[in-house]
């Protein structure tokens, strides 16, 4: 399987990037041959976040999973649109991560679970299925709800800020 790790540098000894989209490089790792290919983050060069550049590049290179520290809803949506799973919450060096992936069956189950909705999409595209699987529908609903939740959280924060200003000024 080919994975991409959002990395702060172009070697296995570099740290996994805290935020997908702000990473300097993607390290493409073939988990079977352990070949590593560093690719400069095209979104960073283009000075944008979660654009289709990275997602398209990763899809063209056969990447199935992207691993990073944090992934916002926009980046998640863009990568999902090209059937690439994103696993956030990753820390440490890329080398440590690759070692864990090779040795830990829990990682294998986690990756398999993350890829399940995309297997259904691929199956549909091949004409093997004429209807959406319940898991795929639930996954798409979850992505939509996450995006809506982020918008609501931003609105709530703005309302809290306005209330604080009003309380300081005495309501005038």
C-alpha positions as CSV (number, residue, x, y, z in Angstrom):
1,X,0.0,0.0,0.0
2,X,1.2,3.5,-0.7
3,X,0.8,6.1,2.1
4,X,1.6,9.8,2.2
5,X,2.9,11.3,5.4
6,X,2.6,15.1,5.8
7,X,6.1,16.0,6.9
8,X,8.1,19.0,8.0
9,X,11.0,17.9,5.9
10,X,12.1,15.5,3.1
11,X,13.6,12.7,5.2
12,X,12.3,9.9,7.4
13,X,13.9,11.5,10.4
14,X,11.7,14.7,10.1
15,X,8.6,15.3,12.2
16,X,5.1,14.5,11.1
17,X,3.5,17.9,10.3
18,X,1.1,19.2,12.9
19,X,-1.4,20.5,10.3
20,X,-2.2,19.0,6.9
21,X,-1.8,21.8,4.3
22,X,1.0,23.6,6.2
23,X,3.4,20.7,5.8
24,X,6.6,21.3,3.7
25,X,6.6,17.9,2.1
26,X,4.7,14.7,1.6
27,X,6.7,11.6,2.1
28,X,5.3,8.9,-0.1
29,X,6.0,5.5,1.5
30,X,5.4,2.1,-0.2
31,X,4.7,0.0,2.9
32,X,5.7,-3.2,1.2
33,X,9.0,-2.2,-0.5
34,X,9.7,0.7,1.9
35,X,10.6,3.0,-1.0
36,X,10.3,6.6,0.1
37,X,9.7,9.5,-2.3
38,X,9.7,13.1,-1.0
39,X,7.4,15.5,-2.8
40,X,7.3,19.2,-2.0
41,X,3.8,20.3,-0.9
42,X,2.3,22.0,-4.0
43,X,-0.3,23.8,-1.8
44,X,2.4,25.5,0.2
45,X,4.2,26.6,-3.0
46,X,0.9,28.0,-4.3
47,X,0.3,29.6,-0.8
48,X,-3.1,28.0,-0.3
49,X,-4.7,25.3,2.0
50,X,-6.5,22.1,1.1
51,X,-6.4,22.8,-2.6
52,X,-7.0,20.1,-5.1
53,X,-3.3,20.2,-6.1
54,X,-2.1,17.9,-3.3
55,X,-5.1,15.6,-3.4
56,X,-4.8,15.2,-7.2
57,X,-1.1,14.6,-7.0
58,X,-1.5,12.0,-4.3
59,X,-4.2,10.2,-6.2
60,X,-2.1,10.2,-9.4
61,X,0.7,8.6,-7.4
62,X,-1.5,5.9,-6.1
63,X,-1.7,7.1,-2.5
64,X,-4.6,5.5,-0.5
65,X,-4.0,7.2,3.0
66,X,-2.6,10.5,4.1
67,X,-1.3,10.7,7.7
68,X,-0.9,14.0,9.6
69,X,-1.2,15.7,13.0
70,X,-4.4,17.6,12.3
71,X,-6.7,17.8,9.3
72,X,-9.4,20.5,8.9
73,X,-12.8,19.8,7.3
74,X,-11.8,21.4,4.0
75,X,-8.7,19.3,3.5
76,X,-10.6,16.2,4.6
77,X,-13.3,16.9,2.0
78,X,-10.8,17.5,-0.8
79,X,-8.9,14.3,-0.1
80,X,-12.1,12.3,0.3
81,X,-13.3,13.6,-3.1
82,X,-10.4,11.6,-4.7
83,X,-11.0,8.6,-2.5
84,X,-8.0,9.2,-0.2
85,X,-8.5,8.5,3.5
86,X,-7.0,11.0,6.0
87,X,-5.9,9.8,9.4
88,X,-5.2,12.7,11.8
89,X,-3.7,12.6,15.3
90,X,-0.3,11.4,14.2
91,X,2.8,12.6,16.1
92,X,6.6,11.8,16.1
93,X,9.0,11.3,13.3
94,X,8.1,9.7,9.9
95,X,10.5,6.9,10.7
96,X,8.8,6.1,14.0
97,X,5.4,6.1,12.2
98,X,6.6,3.8,9.4
99,X,8.1,1.4,12.0
100,X,4.7,1.3,13.8
101,X,2.8,0.7,10.6
102,X,5.0,-2.3,9.8
103,X,4.8,-3.9,13.2
104,X,1.4,-3.0,14.6
105,X,-1.7,-4.9,13.5
106,X,-3.9,-2.2,15.2
107,X,-2.6,0.3,12.6
108,X,-3.6,-2.2,9.8
109,X,-7.1,-2.4,11.2
110,X,-7.3,1.4,11.5
111,X,-6.2,2.0,7.9
112,X,-8.6,-0.7,6.7
113,X,-11.4,0.9,8.5
114,X,-10.5,4.3,7.0
115,X,-10.4,2.9,3.5
116,X,-13.7,1.0,3.8
117,X,-16.0,3.9,2.4
118,X,-13.6,4.3,-0.6
119,X,-13.8,0.6,-1.4
120,X,-17.5,1.1,-1.8
121,X,-17.0,4.0,-4.1
122,X,-14.5,2.1,-6.2
123,X,-17.0,-0.8,-6.4
124,X,-19.7,1.5,-7.6
125,X,-17.5,3.0,-10.2
126,X,-16.7,-0.4,-11.6
127,X,-20.4,-1.1,-11.9
128,X,-20.5,-3.8,-9.3
129,X,-23.0,-2.0,-7.2
130,X,-26.0,0.0,-8.3
131,X,-26.8,1.5,-4.9
132,X,-24.8,3.3,-2.2
133,X,-23.8,1.2,0.8
134,X,-25.2,2.3,4.1
135,X,-21.6,2.9,5.4
136,X,-20.8,5.2,2.5
137,X,-24.0,7.2,3.0
138,X,-23.2,7.5,6.8
139,X,-19.6,8.6,6.0
140,X,-20.8,11.3,3.5
141,X,-23.3,12.5,6.1
142,X,-20.6,12.6,8.8
143,X,-18.4,14.7,6.6
144,X,-21.2,17.1,5.9
145,X,-22.1,17.4,9.6
146,X,-18.4,18.0,10.5
147,X,-18.3,20.8,8.0
148,X,-21.5,22.3,9.3
149,X,-20.2,21.9,12.9
150,X,-17.1,23.9,12.2
151,X,-19.2,26.7,10.7
152,X,-21.5,26.8,13.8
153,X,-18.5,26.8,16.1
154,X,-17.1,29.8,14.3
155,X,-20.4,31.6,14.6
156,X,-20.6,30.8,18.3
157,X,-17.1,32.1,18.9
158,X,-18.0,35.3,17.1
159,X,-21.1,35.7,19.2
160,X,-19.1,35.2,22.4
161,X,-16.7,37.9,21.2
162,X,-19.5,40.3,20.6
163,X,-21.1,39.6,24.0
164,X,-17.7,40.2,25.7
165,X,-17.4,43.6,23.8
166,X,-20.9,44.6,24.8
167,X,-20.3,43.7,28.5
168,X,-17.1,45.8,28.5
169,X,-18.8,48.8,26.9
170,X,-21.9,48.5,29.0
171,X,-24.2,47.6,26.1
172,X,-23.7,50.8,24.1
